[in-house]
């Protein structure tokens, strides 16, 4: 690693940690370039030497709070479960954490990021490698994917290979389950539901299980 790259990584960390501190102390609505610069000890113009958009910095800072979810997710993937049971357990874990902190998960997985750079997750984990040391290598490709539907497809394809679900229904299941989760998360964010996070998780999982176990009844999405 040359000196230029070392400096870039150091500056990224300064600004990401400053943004994360603002999120933790004041909330997302109070994030501004000026506040980030002041907290990091640099001027506002310096930030744009490393991040072209405030949304990029907000995304990377939000990732600092994702570790409890990824650690819990690993514990849900137990070898004694069928692959489709692992898939459902993964969804339950994802719903639990995302409904408890909807703004965080919306920012990471759904927020419109202007001029979205490729490999957002890879860029983050290259800087914060310790966050995924315990993550199984077989699941890391999904970890680098921002699209929620695609993140789940690796397990669905493995389940299809073992005959647990029809191969033709992988895309259908991944698309429909993601839309179910996204709809509930949006309702929670917009305060359009009185459900608690646990109740929302339970309702979502009923719908997701219905999709998985009755996928043969749905029109195939290609």
ROLUM-263934 format. One record per atom (N, C-alpha, C): residue in one letter; chain; atom name; x, y, z. Coordinates in steps of 0.05 Angstrom, whole numbers, plus 5000, padded with zeros to 4 digits. Example, Ala and Ser with C-alpha at 12.3 -4.5 7.8 and 13.67 -1.06 7.14 Angstrom:
2
("A" "A" "N" (5264 4886 5156))
("A" "A" "CA" (5246 4910 5156))
("A" "A" "C" (5264 4934 5156))
("S" "A" "N" (5257 4955 5142))
("S" "A" "CA" (5273 4979 5143))
("S" "A" "C" (5258 5001 5157))
This chain:
222
("X" "A" "N" (5017 4976 5000))
("X" "A" "CA" (5000 5000 5000))
("X" "A" "C" (5018 5025 5000))
("X" "A" "N" (5014 5043 4980))
("X" "A" "CA" (5031 5066 4978))
("X" "A" "C" (5021 5088 4997))
("X" "A" "N" (5037 5109 4999))
("X" "A" "CA" (5031 5131 5018))
("X" "A" "C" (5005 5145 5011))
("X" "A" "N" (4999 5147 4985))
("X" "A" "CA" (4975 5161 4976))
("X" "A" "C" (4950 5145 4985))
("X" "A" "N" (4952 5119 4983))
("X" "A" "CA" (4929 5102 4991))
("X" "A" "C" (4926 5102 5021))
("X" "A" "N" (4948 5102 5036))
("X" "A" "CA" (4947 5103 5065))
("X" "A" "C" (4934 5129 5074))
("X" "A" "N" (4941 5151 5061))
("X" "A" "CA" (4928 5177 5068))
("X" "A" "C" (4899 5177 5061))
("X" "A" "N" (4891 5165 5038))
("X" "A" "CA" (4863 5164 5030))
("X" "A" "C" (4847 5149 5051))
("X" "A" "N" (4857 5126 5059))
("X" "A" "CA" (4843 5109 5079))
("X" "A" "C" (4841 5124 5105))
("X" "A" "N" (4862 5138 5113))
("X" "A" "CA" (4861 5153 5138))
("X" "A" "C" (4840 5175 5137))
("X" "A" "N" (4840 5190 5115))
("X" "A" "CA" (4821 5212 5112))
("X" "A" "C" (4792 5201 5111))
("X" "A" "N" (4788 5179 5097))
("X" "A" "CA" (4761 5167 5096))
("X" "A" "C" (4752 5161 5124))
("X" "A" "N" (4770 5148 5140))
("X" "A" "CA" (4762 5141 5167))
("X" "A" "C" (4755 5165 5184))
("X" "A" "N" (4771 5187 5181))
("X" "A" "CA" (4765 5211 5196))
("X" "A" "C" (4736 5221 5191))
("X" "A" "N" (4729 5223 5165))
("X" "A" "CA" (4703 5234 5158))
("X" "A" "C" (4680 5214 5164))
("X" "A" "N" (4685 5188 5160))
("X" "A" "CA" (4665 5168 5166))
("X" "A" "C" (4659 5168 5196))
("X" "A" "N" (4679 5168 5212))
("X" "A" "CA" (4675 5167 5241))
("X" "A" "C" (4662 5193 5251))
("X" "A" "N" (4668 5216 5239))
("X" "A" "CA" (4655 5241 5246))
("X" "A" "C" (4626 5240 5240))
("X" "A" "N" (4619 5230 5216))
("X" "A" "CA" (4591 5228 5208))
("X" "A" "C" (4576 5208 5226))
("X" "A" "N" (4589 5186 5233))
("X" "A" "CA" (4576 5166 5250))
("X" "A" "C" (4570 5178 5278))
("X" "A" "N" (4588 5195 5287))
("X" "A" "CA" (4584 5208 5313))
("X" "A" "C" (4560 5227 5312))
("X" "A" "N" (4557 5241 5290))
("X" "A" "CA" (4533 5259 5287))
("X" "A" "C" (4507 5243 5286))
("X" "A" "N" (4508 5220 5272))
("X" "A" "CA" (4484 5203 5271))
("X" "A" "C" (4477 5194 5299))
("X" "A" "N" (4497 5186 5314))
("X" "A" "CA" (4492 5175 5341))
("X" "A" "C" (4483 5197 5360))
("X" "A" "N" (4495 5221 5358))
("X" "A" "CA" (4489 5242 5377))
("X" "A" "C" (4465 5259 5370))
("X" "A" "N" (4460 5263 5344))
("X" "A" "CA" (4439 5282 5336))
("X" "A" "C" (4418 5270 5317))
("X" "A" "N" (4426 5249 5302))
("X" "A" "CA" (4407 5237 5283))
("X" "A" "C" (4413 5245 5255))
("X" "A" "N" (4401 5230 5236))
("X" "A" "CA" (4406 5233 5208))
("X" "A" "C" (4399 5261 5198))
("X" "A" "N" (4377 5273 5208))
("X" "A" "CA" (4368 5298 5198))
("X" "A" "C" (4387 5321 5204))
("X" "A" "N" (4407 5316 5220))
("X" "A" "CA" (4425 5338 5228))
("X" "A" "C" (4453 5335 5214))
("X" "A" "N" (4455 5316 5196))
("X" "A" "CA" (4480 5312 5181))
("X" "A" "C" (4484 5335 5161))
("X" "A" "N" (4506 5349 5163))
("X" "A" "CA" (4513 5369 5143))
("X" "A" "C" (4543 5367 5137))
("X" "A" "N" (4551 5376 5114))
("X" "A" "CA" (4580 5376 5108))
("X" "A" "C" (4595 5393 5128))
("X" "A" "N" (4585 5416 5135))
("X" "A" "CA" (4599 5434 5154))
("X" "A" "C" (4603 5420 5181))
("X" "A" "N" (4582 5407 5191))
("X" "A" "CA" (4584 5393 5217))
("X" "A" "C" (4605 5371 5216))
("X" "A" "N" (4605 5356 5194))
("X" "A" "CA" (4624 5334 5191))
("X" "A" "C" (4652 5345 5191))
("X" "A" "N" (4656 5366 5175))
("X" "A" "CA" (4683 5378 5173))
("X" "A" "C" (4692 5389 5200))
("X" "A" "N" (4675 5402 5214))
("X" "A" "CA" (4682 5413 5240))
("X" "A" "C" (4690 5391 5259))
("X" "A" "N" (4674 5370 5260))
("X" "A" "CA" (4679 5348 5278))
("X" "A" "C" (4705 5333 5271))
("X" "A" "N" (4711 5331 5245))
("X" "A" "CA" (4735 5317 5236))
("X" "A" "C" (4760 5335 5238))
("X" "A" "N" (4756 5361 5240))
("X" "A" "CA" (4778 5379 5242))
("X" "A" "C" (4789 5388 5216))
("X" "A" "N" (4772 5388 5195))
("X" "A" "CA" (4781 5397 5168))
("X" "A" "C" (4760 5417 5157))
("X" "A" "N" (4767 5430 5135))
("X" "A" "CA" (4747 5447 5123))
("X" "A" "C" (4729 5431 5104))
("X" "A" "N" (4706 5443 5097))
("X" "A" "CA" (4686 5429 5082))
("X" "A" "C" (4696 5420 5054))
("X" "A" "N" (4713 5437 5042))
("X" "A" "CA" (4723 5431 5015))
("X" "A" "C" (4739 5405 5015))
("X" "A" "N" (4753 5399 5037))
("X" "A" "CA" (4770 5375 5038))
("X" "A" "C" (4753 5350 5035))
("X" "A" "N" (4729 5350 5046))
("X" "A" "CA" (4712 5327 5044))
("X" "A" "C" (4707 5318 5015))
("X" "A" "N" (4703 5338 4998))
("X" "A" "CA" (4697 5332 4970))
("X" "A" "C" (4721 5322 4954))
("X" "A" "N" (4744 5323 4966))
("X" "A" "CA" (4767 5310 4954))
("X" "A" "C" (4766 5279 4957))
("X" "A" "N" (4748 5270 4975))
("X" "A" "CA" (4746 5241 4981))
("X" "A" "C" (4718 5230 4977))
("X" "A" "N" (4698 5246 4979))
("X" "A" "CA" (4670 5237 4975))
("X" "A" "C" (4656 5257 4957))
("X" "A" "N" (4646 5248 4934))
("X" "A" "CA" (4633 5266 4915))
("X" "A" "C" (4605 5273 4924))
("X" "A" "N" (4593 5258 4942))
("X" "A" "CA" (4565 5263 4950))
("X" "A" "C" (4563 5259 4981))
("X" "A" "N" (4547 5275 4993))
("X" "A" "CA" (4541 5272 5022))
("X" "A" "C" (4528 5245 5027))
("X" "A" "N" (4511 5236 5007))
("X" "A" "CA" (4497 5210 5011))
("X" "A" "C" (4517 5187 5013))
("X" "A" "N" (4540 5189 4999))
("X" "A" "CA" (4560 5168 5001))
("X" "A" "C" (4571 5166 5029))
("X" "A" "N" (4577 5189 5040))
("X" "A" "CA" (4588 5191 5067))
("X" "A" "C" (4568 5181 5088))
("X" "A" "N" (4543 5188 5084))
("X" "A" "CA" (4521 5179 5102))
("X" "A" "C" (4519 5149 5101))
("X" "A" "N" (4521 5138 5077))
("X" "A" "CA" (4520 5109 5074))
("X" "A" "C" (4542 5095 5089))
("X" "A" "N" (4567 5104 5085))
("X" "A" "CA" (4590 5091 5098))
("X" "A" "C" (4589 5094 5128))
("X" "A" "N" (4580 5117 5137))
("X" "A" "CA" (4577 5122 5166))
("X" "A" "C" (4556 5103 5178))
("X" "A" "N" (4534 5099 5163))
("X" "A" "CA" (4513 5081 5173))
("X" "A" "C" (4523 5053 5176))
("X" "A" "N" (4541 5045 5158))
("X" "A" "CA" (4552 5018 5160))
("X" "A" "C" (4567 5013 5186))
("X" "A" "N" (4575 5034 5200))
("X" "A" "CA" (4589 5030 5226))
("X" "A" "C" (4570 5018 5246))
("X" "A" "N" (4544 5020 5242))
("X" "A" "CA" (4524 5010 5261))
("X" "A" "C" (4512 4983 5253))
("X" "A" "N" (4522 4971 5232))
("X" "A" "CA" (4510 4947 5221))
("X" "A" "C" (4521 4921 5234))
("X" "A" "N" (4544 4923 5248))
("X" "A" "CA" (4557 4900 5259))
("X" "A" "C" (4539 4882 5277))
("X" "A" "N" (4523 4894 5294))
("X" "A" "CA" (4505 4876 5311))
("X" "A" "C" (4487 4858 5294))
("X" "A" "N" (4478 4869 5271))
("X" "A" "CA" (4461 4853 5253))
("X" "A" "C" (4478 4830 5240))
("X" "A" "N" (4501 4837 5229))
("X" "A" "CA" (4517 4817 5215))
("X" "A" "C" (4526 4795 5234))
("X" "A" "N" (4532 4802 5259))
("X" "A" "CA" (4540 4782 5279))
("X" "A" "C" (4517 4764 5286))
("X" "A" "N" (4493 4776 5289))
("X" "A" "CA" (4469 4759 5295))
("X" "A" "C" (4462 4741 5271))
("X" "A" "N" (4466 4752 5247))
("X" "A" "CA" (4460 4736 5223))
("X" "A" "C" (4476 4711 5222))
("X" "A" "N" (4502 4713 5228))
("X" "A" "CA" (4519 4689 5228))
("X" "A" "C" (4508 4667 5246))
("X" "A" "N" (4498 4675 5269))
("X" "A" "CA" (4488 4656 5288))
("X" "A" "C" (4462 4642 5279))
("X" "A" "N" (4448 4655 5259))
("X" "A" "CA" (4423 4643 5249))
("X" "A" "C" (4428 4621 5229))
("X" "A" "N" (4452 4622 5217))
("X" "A" "CA" (4459 4603 5196))
("X" "A" "C" (4472 4578 5208))
("X" "A" "N" (4455 4560 5218))
("X" "A" "CA" (4464 4536 5231))
("X" "A" "C" (4465 4513 5212))
("X" "A" "N" (4486 4497 5214))
("X" "A" "CA" (4490 4475 5195))
("X" "A" "C" (4468 4454 5196))
("X" "A" "N" (4455 4451 5219))
("X" "A" "CA" (4435 4430 5221))
("X" "A" "C" (4408 4438 5209))
("X" "A" "N" (4406 4462 5199))
("X" "A" "CA" (4381 4471 5186))
("X" "A" "C" (4383 4465 5156))
("X" "A" "N" (4359 4461 5144))
("X" "A" "CA" (4358 4459 5115))
("X" "A" "C" (4365 4487 5104))
("X" "A" "N" (4372 4488 5079))
("X" "A" "CA" (4380 4514 5067))
("X" "A" "C" (4357 4534 5067))
("X" "A" "N" (4333 4524 5061))
("X" "A" "CA" (4310 4542 5061))
("X" "A" "C" (4303 4551 5089))
("X" "A" "N" (4308 4535 5109))
("X" "A" "CA" (4305 4544 5137))
("X" "A" "C" (4325 4565 5144))
("X" "A" "N" (4349 4563 5134))
("X" "A" "CA" (4370 4583 5138))
("X" "A" "C" (4361 4609 5125))
("X" "A" "N" (4350 4607 5101))
("X" "A" "CA" (4340 4631 5086))
("X" "A" "C" (4319 4645 5103))
("X" "A" "N" (4300 4630 5114))
("X" "A" "CA" (4278 4641 5130))
("X" "A" "C" (4289 4653 5156))
("X" "A" "N" (4308 4639 5168))
("X" "A" "CA" (4320 4650 5193))
("X" "A" "C" (4335 4676 5187))
("X" "A" "N" (4348 4677 5164))
("X" "A" "CA" (4362 4701 5156))
("X" "A" "C" (4343 4724 5152))
("X" "A" "N" (4320 4719 5140))
("X" "A" "CA" (4300 4740 5137))
("X" "A" "C" (4289 4749 5164))
("X" "A" "N" (4285 4731 5182))
("X" "A" "CA" (4274 4738 5208))
("X" "A" "C" (4294 4756 5223))
("X" "A" "N" (4319 4750 5221))
("X" "A" "CA" (4340 4766 5233))
("X" "A" "C" (4341 4794 5220))
("X" "A" "N" (4339 4795 5194))
("X" "A" "CA" (4340 4820 5179))
("X" "A" "C" (4316 4837 5187))
("X" "A" "N" (4292 4825 5189))
("X" "A" "CA" (4268 4840 5197))
("X" "A" "C" (4271 4851 5225))
("X" "A" "N" (4281 4834 5243))
("X" "A" "CA" (4283 4843 5271))
("X" "A" "C" (4300 4868 5273))
("X" "A" "N" (4324 4867 5261))
("X" "A" "CA" (4342 4890 5264))
("X" "A" "C" (4333 4914 5248))
("X" "A" "N" (4322 4910 5224))
("X" "A" "CA" (4314 4932 5207))
("X" "A" "C" (4290 4946 5218))
("X" "A" "N" (4271 4932 5230))
("X" "A" "CA" (4247 4945 5241))
("X" "A" "C" (4253 4959 5267))
("X" "A" "N" (4274 4951 5281))
("X" "A" "CA" (4283 4965 5305))
("X" "A" "C" (4297 4991 5298))
("X" "A" "N" (4310 4992 5275))
("X" "A" "CA" (4325 5015 5266))
("X" "A" "C" (4320 5020 5237))
("X" "A" "N" (4295 5028 5230))
("X" "A" "CA" (4287 5030 5201))
("X" "A" "C" (4303 5051 5186))
("X" "A" "N" (4310 5073 5198))
("X" "A" "CA" (4325 5094 5184))
("X" "A" "C" (4353 5084 5176))
("X" "A" "N" (4365 5069 5194))
("X" "A" "CA" (4392 5058 5188))
("X" "A" "C" (4391 5039 5164))
("X" "A" "N" (4372 5021 5164))
("X" "A" "CA" (4370 5001 5143))
("X" "A" "C" (4360 5013 5117))
("X" "A" "N" (4343 5033 5119))
("X" "A" "CA" (4335 5047 5094))
("X" "A" "C" (4358 5061 5082))
("X" "A" "N" (4375 5073 5098))
("X" "A" "CA" (4398 5087 5088))
("X" "A" "C" (4418 5068 5074))
("X" "A" "N" (4422 5045 5086))
("X" "A" "CA" (4442 5026 5075))
("X" "A" "C" (4431 5012 5051))
("X" "A" "N" (4406 5004 5051))
("X" "A" "CA" (4396 4986 5030))
("X" "A" "C" (4377 4999 5010))
("X" "A" "N" (4364 5021 5017))
("X" "A" "CA" (4344 5032 4999))
("X" "A" "C" (4348 5061 4991))
("X" "A" "N" (4363 5076 5007))
("X" "A" "CA" (4366 5105 5001))
("X" "A" "C" (4377 5109 4973))
("X" "A" "N" (4366 5130 4960))
("X" "A" "CA" (4376 5137 4933))
("X" "A" "C" (4403 5151 4937))
("X" "A" "N" (4424 5138 4927))
("X" "A" "CA" (4451 5149 4928))
("X" "A" "C" (4458 5160 4901))
("X" "A" "N" (4461 5186 4900))
("X" "A" "CA" (4467 5199 4874))
("X" "A" "C" (4494 5189 4864))
("X" "A" "N" (4495 5185 4837))
("X" "A" "CA" (4519 5176 4825))
("X" "A" "C" (4530 5152 4840))
("X" "A" "N" (4512 5133 4845))
("X" "A" "CA" (4519 5110 4862))
("X" "A" "C" (4545 5096 4852))
("X" "A" "N" (4565 5095 4869))
("X" "A" "CA" (4590 5082 4861))
("X" "A" "C" (4587 5052 4862))
("X" "A" "N" (4602 5038 4846))
("X" "A" "CA" (4601 5008 4847))
("X" "A" "C" (4615 4998 4872))
("X" "A" "N" (4607 4975 4881))
("X" "A" "CA" (4620 4961 4903))
("X" "A" "C" (4621 4977 4929))
("X" "A" "N" (4598 4989 4936))
("X" "A" "CA" (4597 5005 4961))
("X" "A" "C" (4606 4989 4985))
("X" "A" "N" (4594 4965 4987))
("X" "A" "CA" (4600 4948 5010))
("X" "A" "C" (4630 4940 5010))
("X" "A" "N" (4640 4933 4987))
("X" "A" "CA" (4668 4925 4985))
("X" "A" "C" (4687 4947 4994))
("X" "A" "N" (4680 4972 4985))
("X" "A" "CA" (4697 4995 4993))
("X" "A" "C" (4697 4998 5023))
("X" "A" "N" (4673 4994 5035))
("X" "A" "CA" (4671 4997 5064))
("X" "A" "C" (4687 4976 5078))
("X" "A" "N" (4683 4950 5070))
("X" "A" "CA" (4696 4928 5084))
("X" "A" "C" (4726 4927 5078))
("X" "A" "N" (4735 4939 5057))
("X" "A" "CA" (4764 4942 5052))
("X" "A" "C" (4777 4959 5074))
("X" "A" "N" (4761 4979 5083))
("X" "A" "CA" (4771 4998 5103))
("X" "A" "C" (4767 4987 5131))
("X" "A" "N" (4745 4973 5135))
("X" "A" "CA" (4738 4962 5162))
("X" "A" "C" (4737 4932 5160))
("X" "A" "N" (4760 4920 5155))
("X" "A" "CA" (4761 4891 5152))
("X" "A" "C" (4752 4875 5176))
("X" "A" "N" (4757 4887 5200))
("X" "A" "CA" (4750 4873 5225))
("X" "A" "C" (4720 4867 5227))
("X" "A" "N" (4704 4882 5213))
("X" "A" "CA" (4675 4879 5215))
("X" "A" "C" (4666 4852 5203))
("X" "A" "N" (4682 4840 5186))
("X" "A" "CA" (4673 4815 5173))
("X" "A" "C" (4693 4792 5177))
("X" "A" "N" (4711 4794 5197))
("X" "A" "CA" (4730 4773 5202))
("X" "A" "C" (4716 4747 5208))
("X" "A" "N" (4694 4748 5223))
("X" "A" "CA" (4680 4724 5231))
("X" "A" "C" (4660 4713 5210))
("X" "A" "N" (4657 4728 5188))
("X" "A" "CA" (4637 4721 5168))
("X" "A" "C" (4647 4698 5151))
("X" "A" "N" (4631 4677 5146))
("X" "A" "CA" (4640 4655 5129))
("X" "A" "C" (4646 4664 5101))
("X" "A" "N" (4667 4654 5090))
("X" "A" "CA" (4675 4662 5062))
("X" "A" "C" (4653 4656 5042))
("X" "A" "N" (4638 4634 5047))
("X" "A" "CA" (4617 4626 5028))
("X" "A" "C" (4595 4647 5026))
("X" "A" "N" (4592 4663 5047))
("X" "A" "CA" (4570 4683 5048))
("X" "A" "C" (4579 4711 5041))
("X" "A" "N" (4606 4715 5039))
("X" "A" "CA" (4616 4742 5035))
("X" "A" "C" (4607 4755 5008))
("X" "A" "N" (4604 4739 4986))
("X" "A" "CA" (4594 4752 4962))
("X" "A" "C" (4567 4765 4966))
("X" "A" "N" (4549 4753 4981))
("X" "A" "CA" (4523 4765 4987))
("X" "A" "C" (4526 4790 5004))
("X" "A" "N" (4546 4789 5022))
("X" "A" "CA" (4551 4812 5040))
("X" "A" "C" (4559 4837 5025))
("X" "A" "N" (4571 4834 5002))
("X" "A" "CA" (4580 4857 4986))
("X" "A" "C" (4558 4868 4968))
("X" "A" "N" (4535 4856 4968))
("X" "A" "CA" (4513 4864 4950))
("X" "A" "C" (4494 4882 4965))
("X" "A" "N" (4487 4905 4952))
("X" "A" "CA" (4468 4924 4965))
("X" "A" "C" (4439 4917 4959))
("X" "A" "N" (4434 4905 4936))
("X" "A" "CA" (4407 4897 4929))
("X" "A" "C" (4397 4874 4947))
("X" "A" "N" (4376 4879 4962))
("X" "A" "CA" (4367 4859 4982))
("X" "A" "C" (4358 4833 4969))
("X" "A" "N" (4345 4835 4946))
("X" "A" "CA" (4335 4811 4932))
("X" "A" "C" (4359 4794 4923))
("X" "A" "N" (4379 4807 4912))
("X" "A" "CA" (4402 4792 4903))
("X" "A" "C" (4418 4780 4926))
("X" "A" "N" (4419 4794 4949))
("X" "A" "CA" (4433 4783 4973))
("X" "A" "C" (4422 4756 4981))
("X" "A" "N" (4396 4752 4978))
("X" "A" "CA" (4384 4727 4986))
("X" "A" "C" (4384 4705 4966))
("X" "A" "N" (4391 4712 4941))
("X" "A" "CA" (4389 4692 4919))
("X" "A" "C" (4410 4670 4922))
("X" "A" "N" (4432 4675 4934))
("X" "A" "CA" (4453 4654 4936))
("X" "A" "C" (4442 4631 4952))
("X" "A" "N" (4428 4636 4974))
("X" "A" "CA" (4417 4615 4990))
("X" "A" "C" (4394 4601 4975))
("X" "A" "N" (4378 4617 4961))
("X" "A" "CA" (4355 4605 4946))
("X" "A" "C" (4365 4587 4924))
("X" "A" "N" (4387 4595 4910))
("X" "A" "CA" (4398 4578 4889))
("X" "A" "C" (4409 4552 4900))
("X" "A" "N" (4421 4554 4924))
("X" "A" "CA" (4432 4530 4937))
("X" "A" "C" (4409 4512 4945))
("X" "A" "N" (4387 4524 4955))
("X" "A" "CA" (4363 4508 4962))
("X" "A" "C" (4351 4495 4938))
("X" "A" "N" (4351 4509 4915))
("X" "A" "CA" (4340 4497 4891))
("X" "A" "C" (4357 4474 4881))
("X" "A" "N" (4384 4477 4884))
("X" "A" "CA" (4402 4456 4875))
("X" "A" "C" (4398 4431 4891))
("X" "A" "N" (4388 4434 4916))
("X" "A" "CA" (4383 4410 4933))
("X" "A" "C" (4354 4401 4931))
("X" "A" "N" (4339 4414 4914))
("X" "A" "CA" (4311 4405 4909))
("X" "A" "C" (4292 4415 4930))
("X" "A" "N" (4300 4435 4947))
("X" "A" "CA" (4282 4444 4968))
("X" "A" "C" (4261 4464 4957))
("X" "A" "N" (4267 4477 4935))
("X" "A" "CA" (4248 4494 4921))
("X" "A" "C" (4252 4491 4891))
("X" "A" "N" (4232 4497 4875))
("X" "A" "CA" (4236 4496 4846))
("X" "A" "C" (4256 4516 4836))
("X" "A" "N" (4274 4507 4819))
("X" "A" "CA" (4294 4526 4807))
("X" "A" "C" (4281 4550 4794))
("X" "A" "N" (4258 4545 4781))
("X" "A" "CA" (4245 4566 4766))
("X" "A" "C" (4233 4588 4784))
("X" "A" "N" (4232 4583 4811))
("X" "A" "CA" (4219 4602 4829))
("X" "A" "C" (4239 4618 4846))
("X" "A" "N" (4264 4615 4841))
("X" "A" "CA" (4284 4630 4856))
("X" "A" "C" (4280 4660 4853))
("X" "A" "N" (4277 4670 4829))
("X" "A" "CA" (4274 4699 4824))
("X" "A" "C" (4247 4708 4836))
("X" "A" "N" (4226 4692 4833))
("X" "A" "CA" (4200 4699 4843))
("X" "A" "C" (4201 4702 4873))
("X" "A" "N" (4213 4683 4887))
("X" "A" "CA" (4214 4684 4916))
("X" "A" "C" (4231 4708 4925))
("X" "A" "N" (4254 4712 4913))
("X" "A" "CA" (4272 4734 4922))
("X" "A" "C" (4259 4761 4918))
("X" "A" "N" (4245 4764 4895))
("X" "A" "CA" (4231 4790 4889))
("X" "A" "C" (4208 4795 4908))
("X" "A" "N" (4191 4775 4911))
("X" "A" "CA" (4167 4779 4927))
("X" "A" "C" (4173 4783 4957))
("X" "A" "N" (4192 4768 4967))
("X" "A" "CA" (4199 4771 4996))
("X" "A" "C" (4211 4798 5001))
("X" "A" "N" (4227 4808 4982))
("X" "A" "CA" (4239 4834 4985))
("X" "A" "C" (4218 4856 4985))
("X" "A" "N" (4199 4854 4967))
("X" "A" "CA" (4177 4874 4966))
("X" "A" "C" (4161 4874 4991))
("X" "A" "N" (4156 4850 5003))
("X" "A" "CA" (4141 4849 5028))
("X" "A" "C" (4156 4864 5050))
("X" "A" "N" (4182 4858 5052))
("X" "A" "CA" (4198 4872 5073))
("X" "A" "C" (4199 4902 5068))
("X" "A" "N" (4204 4909 5043))
("X" "A" "CA" (4206 4938 5036))
("X" "A" "C" (4180 4953 5042))
("X" "A" "N" (4158 4940 5037))
("X" "A" "CA" (4132 4953 5043))
("X" "A" "C" (4128 4958 5072))
("X" "A" "N" (4135 4938 5089))
("X" "A" "CA" (4133 4941 5118))
("X" "A" "C" (4152 4962 5128))
("X" "A" "N" (4177 4961 5119))
("X" "A" "CA" (4197 4981 5128))
("X" "A" "C" (4187 5009 5122))
("X" "A" "N" (4177 5013 5098))
("X" "A" "CA" (4167 5039 5089))
("X" "A" "C" (4144 5048 5107))
("X" "A" "N" (4126 5030 5114))
("X" "A" "CA" (4103 5036 5131))
("X" "A" "C" (4113 5045 5159))
("X" "A" "N" (4133 5031 5169))
("X" "A" "CA" (4144 5038 5195))
("X" "A" "C" (4158 5066 5194))
("X" "A" "N" (4173 5071 5173))
("X" "A" "CA" (4187 5096 5170))
("X" "A" "C" (4168 5120 5168))
("X" "A" "N" (4146 5115 5154))
("X" "A" "CA" (4126 5136 5149))
("X" "A" "C" (4105 5137 5171))
("X" "A" "N" (4108 5120 5191))
("X" "A" "CA" (4090 5119 5214))
("X" "A" "C" (4061 5113 5204))
("X" "A" "N" (4059 5095 5185))
("X" "A" "CA" (4034 5087 5174))
("X" "A" "C" (4023 5061 5187))
("X" "A" "N" (4037 5051 5208))
("X" "A" "CA" (4028 5027 5222))
("X" "A" "C" (4032 5031 5251))
("X" "A" "N" (4015 5019 5267))
("X" "A" "CA" (4017 5021 5296))
("X" "A" "C" (4030 4996 5308))
("X" "A" "N" (4039 4978 5290))
("X" "A" "CA" (4052 4953 5299))
("X" "A" "C" (4079 4959 5313))
("X" "A" "N" (4084 4943 5333))
("X" "A" "CA" (4111 4945 5345))
("X" "A" "C" (4131 4931 5326))
("X" "A" "N" (4156 4935 5331))
("X" "A" "CA" (4176 4923 5313))
("X" "A" "C" (4174 4892 5313))
("X" "A" "N" (4168 4881 5336))
("X" "A" "CA" (4165 4852 5338))
("X" "A" "C" (4140 4842 5323))
("X" "A" "N" (4118 4857 5326))
("X" "A" "CA" (4093 4850 5312))
("X" "A" "C" (4097 4853 5282))
("X" "A" "N" (4111 4873 5274))
("X" "A" "CA" (4117 4877 5245))
("X" "A" "C" (4133 4854 5234))
("X" "A" "N" (4153 4845 5250))
("X" "A" "CA" (4169 4822 5242))
("X" "A" "C" (4152 4797 5239))
("X" "A" "N" (4135 4792 5258))
("X" "A" "CA" (4118 4769 5257))
("X" "A" "C" (4100 4769 5233))
("X" "A" "N" (4088 4792 5227))
("X" "A" "CA" (4070 4794 5204))
("X" "A" "C" (4085 4790 5178))
("X" "A" "N" (4109 4802 5176))
("X" "A" "CA" (4125 4800 5152))
("X" "A" "C" (4133 4771 5148))
("X" "A" "N" (4141 4757 5169))
("X" "A" "CA" (4150 4729 5166))
("X" "A" "C" (4127 4711 5158))
("X" "A" "N" (4103 4716 5167))
("X" "A" "CA" (4080 4700 5158))
("X" "A" "C" (4078 4703 5127))
("X" "A" "N" (4080 4727 5117))
("X" "A" "CA" (4078 4731 5088))
("X" "A" "C" (4101 4719 5073))
("X" "A" "N" (4125 4722 5084))
("X" "A" "CA" (4149 4711 5071))
("X" "A" "C" (4147 4680 5070))
("X" "A" "N" (4139 4668 5092))
("X" "A" "CA" (4136 4639 5093))
("X" "A" "C" (4115 4629 5072))
("X" "A" "N" (4094 4644 5070))
("X" "A" "CA" (4073 4637 5051))
("X" "A" "C" (4084 4638 5022))
("X" "A" "N" (4100 4657 5017))
("X" "A" "CA" (4113 4659 4990))
("X" "A" "C" (4131 4636 4985))
("X" "A" "N" (4148 4630 5005))
("X" "A" "CA" (4168 4608 5002))
("X" "A" "C" (4154 4581 4999))
("X" "A" "N" (4135 4575 5016))
("X" "A" "CA" (4123 4549 5016))
("X" "A" "C" (4101 4545 4995))
("X" "A" "N" (4092 4567 4983))
("X" "A" "CA" (4071 4565 4963))
("X" "A" "C" (4080 4579 4937))
("X" "A" "N" (4106 4579 4932))
("X" "A" "CA" (4117 4593 4909))
("X" "A" "C" (4106 4581 4883))
("X" "A" "N" (4099 4555 4883))
("X" "A" "CA" (4089 4542 4859))
("X" "A" "C" (4062 4554 4850))
("X" "A" "N" (4049 4569 4868))
("X" "A" "CA" (4023 4580 4861))
("X" "A" "C" (4026 4607 4847))
("X" "A" "N" (4050 4619 4849))
("X" "A" "CA" (4054 4646 4838))
("X" "A" "C" (4065 4645 4810))
("X" "A" "N" (4058 4665 4794))
("X" "A" "CA" (4069 4667 4767))
("X" "A" "C" (4099 4671 4769))
("X" "A" "N" (4114 4658 4752))
("X" "A" "CA" (4143 4659 4752))
("X" "A" "C" (4153 4686 4743))
("X" "A" "N" (4171 4698 4759))
("X" "A" "CA" (4184 4723 4751))
("X" "A" "C" (4211 4716 4739))
("X" "A" "N" (4217 4727 4716))
("X" "A" "CA" (4242 4721 4702))
("X" "A" "C" (4260 4745 4701))
